[in-house]
Amino acid sequence: MKKINHTSIQNIIGVLMLVAVFLAVAFTSNSNKGSKVVVEKEIGLLQQVKERGYVICGVNANLPGFSAQDESGTWSGLDVDFCKAVSAAVFGDSSKVEFVGLNAAQRFPTLASGNIDVLARNTTWTISRDVNLMFEFAGVNYYDGQGFLIPTELGIKSAKGLDGAFVCITKETTSELNLNDYFAENNMAYRPIYVEGNKEAKAKLFGGECDVFTTDASGLASARSGAEDPSKWMVLPEIISKEPLGPLVRQGDQEWEDVIRWTHFIMVNAEEAGITSKNVDEMLTAKSKEVKRILGVEGYIGPMLGLGMKFGYNIIKQVGNYGESFERNVGPNTPLALERGLNNLWKNGGVMYVPPIR
């Protein structure tokens, strides 16, 4: 039997493919003579937001310190500040924001539907949310962990003493999943009292309908600060999870995602560089190259993002750096009285570490 030369066959196939491609190109060229192909770039969300004239930001409907309205309807909080920073970056005006208050069940469908531009609502970054829900987290603006808030009169000093407790918990959240894991691993059981959010949880806890409320420790601090007598309530020492909280957007729009991400990075880098809302004008003449890039005195960081040269300056001037926002909304001198802890800069013992402006 004659031996088959596989190399020759492959060469013949290769030649035939080249001929086919040549003929296809020639045919297409001849058939399109006199016509013009126009490729239109899809309009991204950044351009849509600019044309609309304001950013639509989804936030927690009632989480004092992070996002809440006062009696006059004015929003404030750490997440609210972030939305204002995005507005300052895009428009040079931090007031061009429409806030949409959302509970836990509403947040993801509302973002997916396109009814909001960004979700900044104390939301934990997880693989299922990042991949399955097709969202992109743009960073972490608060490192948290889940804990337990109880009345001091229970006399419990550890979460290990909560076996059989009635627990106020928001359904279909990472808090519920963490709670299930913790109780199962410690051979305990609990009886759930499902709530729509922190406001309802506080009402049921303070009204005696549940023994304990569990959520992110920052949320517990917010709830405790709203009690008639905060001294009658305590947060147990156990932190049972990692909860990196941050803003998120829909997948598929890299330009808008970059705007959201670098808004946060600018605020953190500004704190590292010592730029504040009070000294930002003086810092315009600083010798530091990093400071000049942050404030748009040198380089083209803004135009790279589709923003103005002074977008960093506008964020710091109108909203402040990350540390200013933290201290103003949730720090030791606020009702929440939270220490920086993990949210301190990396050089001060925390884990708040972001890429440089370069």
Helices and strands as residue ranges (DSSP letters): H 6-31, H 45-52, E 55-60, E 68-69, E 75-76, H 78-91, E 97-102, H 104-113, E 118-119, H 127-127, I 128-132, E 135-137, E 142-144, E 146-151, G 152-154, G 159-161, E 166-170, H 174-185, E 191-195, H 198-206, E 212-216, H 217-225, G 230-232, E 233-235, E 243-245, E 248-250, H 254-273, H 280-283, H 289-295, H 301-304, H 311-318, H 322-329, G 341-343, G 346-348
